[in-house]
C-alpha cells in the first residue's frame, strides 16, 4: 500500500529500501522503508508505535475538522488514514510470516491487532462519518463518486448508525475478534508436525526426495508436515500406513488449542452480528460481496455441485476400481488415499508419469518462466532489486515499463522453522497514481534450487502461478486512492485473477520457455498433451471437495452455532464430499481461511467460475495474444476496486459473468476417458 511517511528513526535496524514517491507526486507521510533485519522485537514494536502515532494524529485532525467538507480535503484526509492502516496491516503481516525469531513474529502479531483496533475506531467514528456524509461529490469523477458511496455504505454496514453504547460494544467485539484471529494464526505457524519412517517405507517416492531425506542416527527418516515433505508423500508414497500417519498429523496441526480458539472466534462473530441487528455473521459479512446473502451463496454452491457431481462420481469410481485392484479386500477408499490414487490413475490410463513431468520443473526455471511470461504478455521487464532482505532465501525484484519502475516485490519461497506454512500474497504499498510505487510480497513453501533439490510437482508450479496472479493484481493497479485499490474489490472476486493465471501452466508454448530437464531438453509436446488429457480427470472430485469446504465455512457462521467444531466439519463436508472425512482428524484447527475468509471460503469456487469466464476471451484470441493481455490488464487489473467487479468483467467480456464456462468444464470432465 501507499508509502506515507512516519517520522521514525530505526537506527538499530537494516531497512528494505523503497524510495519515497515525493518526486512523482504528493509527498508521502509513511516511512518509505520496511524493516529487513530488525535484530529483535524492539524495532518492530517501535515501528508499530510510529504507525499508531501517525494514525492518532491524522484521525484526530479529521474528526475535529470544521468548515466545508470537500473531496479535496475531507475525502483526501480520510484516504490518507486508509493508506496508513493498509500499509501497516500488510507490513506487519509480512513480519509475522517471515521473521526469523519467535519474538519478532510475536511483536508483529501484536501490532497487527493494534492496527486492526485502529481500523475499528475509524470505521465506527461518527464524527468522521458525518464529515464524509457532508461531501457533495456530484461534480467529481466516477472513481471518486464510487469511492465515497462505497465508504458511506461500509460505515453503515460497520455499525456507525448504532447508538454510542452499541458502537462501543461493536468496537470491543472487533478488538476481541482480532486478538483471537492472531492467536489462531500464531498457533498454526508454530505447529509443524513430524513422523519417523523407516527407509523401506519410502517406496514410490522420487529419488531426489529420498536423497534429500537421509536417516538420522536412529536409522529413521524424519518427515514433516511442511509442503515439500507432505505433498510428495501423499502423492507418491506406496506405503499406505506412511501416507495415513503423515496425513493424520497434517490434519491435526494446532489441535486441540485452535478448536478452543475457533469456538470463541465463532461465538464473538455471532455476538457481533446480533449487536448489529443481523441473524448471524454470514449475513453480516456478505453484504458487500458479489454474492451477497447466505441464501444466495448456498444456492450457488448447490448449483455448482450439481454441475460437478457427475464428474466427481466418475472420478471416485475410477479410483475405487483401481484401489480394488491394488488392495483387494484390504481397505475401503479413504481420504488419505485420494491424491495417491489419482496419480496412479493418470499413470495407468493416460501414461502420465509424474516423475517424468517433475524432471522438467525446477523452482529456478519456473520462477524465470513466470517472469518471462509476464514480460511477454504485459510489455514490462522484471529485474533483480538490490535491497536488504530478512533471510538469505528471500529475493527482491522490480517491474519496469518504458524504463520506469512501476512495482516492486519480494519472494520468500521456501520453508523454514517458524515461517508461514502455506502460500500468501501480501500487499505492502498501494498503487496510487502520481503518488506511490506499489509493493507486495509472495510467501510460499516450495522446493528450492535446481535439479538436485528444486524439482517441483505440477501442483507446486500451480501454486507459483496462482500467487503470482495475485501479485500482478496488486502491482498493475492504477487508482487515485488507496481505498480503491485491488484490496477494496468485492472479496469474492479477488481470487479470479490468480486462478485465471493458472491456465498458462497447461499451455505448451508457455511451458516450452522454461520446462527443461537437466540435459537442457525442452519438455516434449507429447508429455504436455498427456498432461492436458489427464487434466479433466479428478476435476469433478477436486471441485466436489472445494465446494464441501465452502459449505463448512458457511455453516460455521450461521445461527444456531454448534459447540463441536469437528462434528460440524464432518457433517457439512459429507453433504458434498463423496470421499468423506476420516475418523480422528481435526482439520479445522489448521484451516487458516477460517480466520481471514470466515464464511467466505466459497470465494475460491465463485472466483474460479469467474476466472473460467474471463479466460474464454484468451482462449478465443490465443494465450499469447498481447492485445488481449493488455486489455485484461487495463480493464480488469488496473481499476482495482474503483468499479464493481461485475463491471470489470463486463468491460472485458462485453457481457455479464455467467457460469457457462464452469458448466462446460464440468461436462467435459464428466466425459474424461
N, C-alpha and C positions, 0 to 999 in steps of 0.2 A: 504494500500500500504506500501511499504518498509519503515522501520524506519531509516531515515537519520538524523543525529544529527545536530540541530542548537543550538549553544551556547546561551541559553536563560535561565535566572533565573526568574521564575514567582513565586516569594515568596508569593504573595497575593492570590494565587490560590491553591486549592486542586487538585491533579493530579490523573488521571487514570493511574495506573502503568502498563507499558508494557515493561518488561525487555529488555534491548538492546541486540542485537544479536551478539555482538562482539565475544563472546566465541564460536559461531557456525560458524564463517566465517569472512568476511570483516567487519571492523568497519563501523558503520552506522552514517552518518552525520546529520540525522534528530532527533529531540528530541524524546525520547522513550515514552514519556507520552502524554496523552491528558488532557485537562482541564476538571475536573469534576464539580467543583463549583467555577467558576471564580470570583464571588462576584461583578459582574458589567461588563460593556463593555470594560473597560480599559485593563484588561489582555488579552482579545480576540484580541483587536487591537494591543497590544504589540506582541502577538504571531504571528499575521499576519505580522507585521514589520520584525520579525525574519525570517519568511519564505521568504519574498521578498528579504531581505538582502542576505540570502543564495543563492537564485536564481541569484541575480545580480553578486555575486562573482563567482559562477560556470559558468554562462553564459558568462561573460566577459572573463574568463580564456579560455574557449573553443573557443570562437570567435577569440581570438588573438593568439591562439596556432600556432606554426610553426613546421617545421620538418615533418617527415613521419607520415601519418595518418594511424593508425592501429586499429584493433579490440580492442586490449587490452588497448589502450589509448583513441583514439577518440570516438569509439562507447561506451566504458565504461563510459566516461565522459558525453556523451550525455544521456545515460540511467540513470545516477545519477540525472540529471536535470529532466528527465521524472518522476523518482521516487519521487522526491521532490514535483513536481507540482501535481501528482496524490494524494499523501498523503495529501497535503494541501487542494485540492479540496474536498476529502472525509471528512476530519476533519471539515472544516468549514460548509459543507453541514449538517453534524450531528448537529453542534451547532445551525445552523439556524432552524433546525426542532424540536429540543427538549429543548433548553434552557428555563429557567423559566421566564425571563423578556423580554419585547419587545425590550429594549435597547440592551440586549445581542444578541438577534436574529438579530437585525438590524446590529450590529457590524459584526456578522458572514456573513451576506448577503453582506455587503460592501467588506469583504475580499474575498468572492467567486469571485466577479467581478475583484479584483486585481489579483487573481490567474489566472483567465481566460485571463486577459490582458497580464500577463507574458507569458502564453502559446502561445498567439498570436504572441508575439515578437519572441519567439523561433521558431515557425513554419514558420515565414517569414524571418528568418535570412539567408541572402545569404552567409556570411562567414561560418556559421555552416553547411549549405547545401554543400558548396564547400568542406569543410573538410570531411564530410561524403561521398561525391561522390568520393573522392580520395582513399578510403579504398579498398584494394584488399582482398576480403573475399573468394576467390576461394578455399583456403585450410581450411576454417572454417567449423564447424559443420552445420547441416541443419537448426537448430533453429537460429543460428547467421546469416546465409545467408538469410533466410526468413525475419528476423527482419530488416536487412539492406535494403533489396529490398523493403519491405513494407514502411519503413521510407522514403526512397527516393521518392517512389510513392506518399506518403502522402504530402511531401513537394511540389511536383509538383501540386498536386490537390489543395493544400492550397494557391497557387499563388506565390511561390518563384521565378518562372521564369519571372514574370512580371517586368516591369521597376520600378525604385525606386519610382516614383510618384504614380503608381498604387499600389505598395506594401504598401505605406503609407496610401492610401485610404482604402485598404483592412483591414489594422490594425485598422484604425479609425472606420470602419463599424463593425468589430468584437467586438470592445470595446462597441459601442453603443448597439449592439445586446445583449451582456452580461448584460448590465445595464437594458435593457428592460425586459429581461428574469427574472432577480432578482426582478424587480418591479412586474411583473406578478405573480410570486410565492408568494411574500410577501402579495399581495392583497388577494390571495386565503387563505393563512394561517390565515389572520385576518378577515375572512368573515363568521364566524359561524352565521347562521340564526336560528330563532326560531319562533314558533307559540304558541298560547294558546289554550287549549282544555278543554271542559267540561269532567268530569269523565265519563259521559254516552257515550261519543264519542269513548271510548277506547274498545268498544265491539270487541271481536275476538282476542285481544292481550293476550299474555301469562300472567298468574297470577303473576309470578315473575317480569315481566316488569311493571305491574300495581302497584305492591307493591313498586317498586323502584322509582315510579313517583307519590308521594303524591301531592294533591292540595296545592297551596300556600295560603297565607292569603286572596287572592281574590277569592278563591274557584276554581281556574283554574289550569290546569296542563301545565307545560312548556315542549315542545318537541323541540329538537334542530336538526340541520342538520348533526350532527356528526353520524357516522355509527351505534353506539349502539342504537340510537333512530330511525334514518331514516330507517334502514334495516327492523326491526320488523314492523314498521308502514306500509311501502309499501308492506310487505309480508302478514300481518295477520289482519290488521285493517279492519273491515267490513263496517266502515263508509266511503262512497265514498268521501264525502266532506273533511274529515280529510286527507285521502290519497292525494287528489288533492292539498289541501292547503300546506301540508308539501312538496310535490313533486315540486310544483311551487317555493317555497322558495329555496329548494335544488338546483333546476336547474336555479336559478337566482343569485347564490352567486357571489360575486365580480363584479356584474353588477351595473352600467354601466362602471365603471372605467377601467375594464380589456378589454372591447371591444375597447376602445381607444388605450390601450397598444398594443393589438393584431394588430390593423391597422398599427401602427408604426413598430411593430416587423416584420410583413409580408413584409412591404414596404422596410425595411432595408435589409432583407434577399434577396429580389428580386434585390435590387440595388447591393448588394454584388455579386450575381450571374452574373449580367450583366458586372460589372467591370472585373470579372474573365473570361468572354467570354462564359458564359452559358445562355441558353434562360430563365431559371428560377431556383429557389432554389432547387426544387425537382431534377432536372437534375444534379445539382452540388453535393448534399449531398448523392445521391445514388451510386456514382461512386465506392465506396469501399464496397458495400453490396453484399450478395449472389444474390439478385435480383437487378440488377444494373442500370436500367433505369426506368423512369416513365412509359414508354410504357409496359415494362415487368411487372411492378407492377400492372398496370391496367388490363393487360391480366390475371395475376394471380388471381386478385380479381374477375374478370368476370368468370373465370373458377371455382373458389371456390364457388361463389354464385350460379352458375348453378347447382353444386352438392348439395348445401344446400337448394335450392328453394323448391323442393317437400316436404321436411320435414318441412320447415318453413310454407308453405301454410297449411299443415295438422295441425301443432301446432296452428296456428291462427284460423283455422276453428273450432277446438275443444274448444278453449277459447271463441270464439264468440258465439258458440252454448250454452255454459254454461251461458254466460252473458245474452243471450236472455231469458234463464230460470229464472235467478236470478233477473234480472231487465227488465222485459218485457216492451218494448216500452218506457223505461225511458231515455236511453242514448246510444250513439254509443260507440264502443270499443275504448278506448283512452289509451295512453301510461302509465298513472299512475294507470291503472287497470291491467297492464300486469303481474307483478310478483304475485299480489294477486290472479288473475285468475289461474295462473299456479299452485299455491299451492292448490287451490280449485279442479282443475282437478286431481291432484295427490291424493288428499283425496278421491274423488269420484271414479275414475277409477282404482286406484292402492291400495286403502285402506291404503295410507301412511299418517299417522298423523304427521305433522311436530313438534308438541309439544311433542309427544312421542319420536321422534328422538332427539330433543333438550335435553330431560331429561337424556340422556346418554353422553352428550358432554359438559363438563366444560372446561374452559380455563386451569386450573391447570392440569387436566388429559390429555388434548390434548397436551400441552407442553411436558409433560413427555412421552407421546406416540410417539411424533415426535423424541424425544431424543433416546428412546429405539429402534425405527426403524433404526435410523442412526447407532446405535451401532451394531445391528444385521447384517445389510447389509454390512457395511464397516469395521467392526472389530476395532472400535475405542471406546473410553469412553468419555462421556460428564459429566463434574463435575462442581460445582459452582466455581467461581473465586472470591476470596476475593480482591476487589479493590474498591476505592471510586467511587461513582456514582452521577449523577446530579439530580436525583429525587428518592424519596422513591419507586416509581413504577418500576424503571429500574432494570434490572437484568444483571448479568455477568457470563459467563461460559467459560470453556476451553475444547478443544478437544485434547485427548491424544491417542497415538498409541504406543504400546510396552513400556509404561512408559515414553514416551517423549511427551511434549506438541507440537502439530503441528498447533494449531489455537486457536484464542480467539474471543469471540463475545459478543455483548450486545443485550438485548431485551428491547425495550420500547414499550409495547404492548397496553396501554390503553389511551383513550382520556383525554385531559385536555385543558384548555384555552390556546390558542396561539400555541399549538403544531401542527405539520404537520397532515393533515386531512385524509390521505389515508395510503396505505401500501408501504413501500420502503425498499430496501436493499442497504446499503451504504458500499462500500469497504473503509477501513481505512489504511491498510498496505498490501503491496503485498507479495505474497509467492515467495520469491527468494531463490532458493536452496543454503543452506550454509550461507545465509546472514540474512534473517528475517523471523519471525513467522507471518503469515497473521492474520489480524484482520478485523472484519466487524461488522456492527450493523443492526438490523432489527427494523424499526419504524412502528408500526401498531396501529390500533384503534379497539381493541377487548374488549368484556366484561371482567371483572376482577373477579377472585376468583373461588369459588366452586359452590355448588348447589343453594345457596341463590342469588348470584349476577353474577355468571360466566357462566351461561348456554349459549351455542353458537348454532347458526344455522349451518347447514351443509355448507352453503356458507362461513361462517366465518372460519370454520375449513379448507375449501379450501384455503382461504387467507393465513392461517398459513403455510400450506404445500407448497403453491406457493412461498412465500417469503423465506422459509427455503431451497427450491431448489436453489434459487439464492445464499443463504449463503454458501451452500456446494460447489457450483461452485467457489466461492471466496476462501474458506478455503482449498479446496483439490488441489489447483493449485501447480504445480511443474515446474517452469520455471527458466531459468538462468538470465532473465532480467525483470525489471519492465514493459518494453514496450512490453513484450509478454505474460503478464498475461491475465486473462479472460476478462478484460475490453477492450482488443485490438482485441478480436474476432469480426468477422463481426456482426454488431449490430442487424441485422435481424435474427441472430441465438440465441441471448442472452436470449430470453425468453423460449427456448426449454427445458433446464434442469429444470426450475422452473415449467413449465406446465406439464412435464412428472411426477414429484413427486406427483402431484395431484391425479394420478391414484391409489395410495395406500390408499387413504381415502375411496375408494369404495370396498376395499378388506376385507372380513370378518375376516381373520386371523390377519390382522393388527389392525382393529377396536377392536377386542376382547381383545387386550392387554391394552386398555385404556378407551374404551367407556363403562362406568358403571354408573348405576343410583345411587341414594342416598342410596339405600339399599345394594349397592355393587354388584348388579346383572349385569352380562355381557350382552351387547346388544344382543337380540335374533337373531339367524341366519335368522329367517323368516323376521324380520324387515329389515335386510340388503338386503335380496333377493328382498323385495318390493322396497327398495330404488334403487337397480340396475335396476329393471324392469322399474321403473318410470324415470330412468336417460335418456333414449332415448327420452322421451317426452320433448319438448321445446329445444332440442339441435339445431334443424334447426332454430328456432326463435332466439336463442342466437347467433349463427353464423351469421345469417342474419343481426342482429344489429351491431355486431362487424365488419363485412365487410362493412356495411354502414359507420361506424365511420372511417374505414380505407380509404374509398373513400373521405370522407370530409377532412381528414387530408392531403391527397394528393392534393386535389383541392385547398386548401388554399395556396399551394406553386407552382402552375402552373400559367404561364402567359396566358392571362392578369389577374391581380388581381382584385377582386371585392372589393368595398368600404363598402359593407354591410355584416358584419360578420354573423349575424343571418340568413339573406336571403340565403347566400351561404351554411350555415349549413343545413338549411331546404331543399334546392334544392338537395344537394348531398346525404343527408340522405334518401330522398324519392326515389332516384334512386334504392336503395336496400332494405330499411327498410319497410316491408309491414305494420308495425304498425304506421308509420308516426311520426310527431312531433307536440305536442300541440301548440296552439297559445300562444303568450306572455310568452314564456320562453326563457332563454338566456344561454343555457348550455355551449357554448364555453368559456364564461367568467371564468369558473372554471374548464375547461378541462386542467389539468396540463400537459398532454402529449404534448400539442401544444408548450410548451417550450422545454422540454427535447427531445422529439421524432420528433418534427417538422413534416415533410412529412412522417415520418416512422411509423405511428401507425399500418400499415399493418404488422409490425414485429410480433405482437401478433398472427395474423392469420397464417402467414407463419411458425413461430416458433411452433405453435400448430400442424400444419401438420407434421413438422419435429419431434416433440415430439411423436406424434402418431406412426410415423415410427420407431423411436428408441425403443418405448415401445413394438413393435412386438417381439423383442428378449426376453424381460422379459416375455411376455405372453407365449411364446413357452417353456421357461425354468421353469417358475413359479416365482411369485413375491417375494418369499422368497429365491430364489436361490443365494447363496453367491458368487459363481464363476462369475455369470453374473454381479452382482453388482460390484464386484472388477474390472472386465473388463471394465465396464462402467466408473468407477472412473479413471482408468489408461488411457483409450483410448479417453475419451470424456472430463472429467473434468480436469484432471491433466495437459494436454497440454495447457490449456488456449487458447491464441491466437497465439501460436507458429506455428500452422499449419492452413491452410484454413479450415473453418468449414465443407466444403464438404468432406475434407479428414478425419476429425474426425468422421463424420457419416459413411463414407466408411470403416474406420478402425474397427468400432464397428459392423456394419451390414454385412460387406463383400460385399457391393454393394452401388451404389449411392442412394441418397434420392429420394423418389417418393411420389406422392400424393395418392397412392393406399389405404393406411390405412385411410386417411381422407375421401376419396370417399366411402369406405366401411362403415365408421361410419355414414356418411350422409344417405347412402342407408338403413342402419339398423334403423336409426332414422325415416325415412320416413314411415317405416312399423310398427312403435310403436303402440301397441294396449292397 
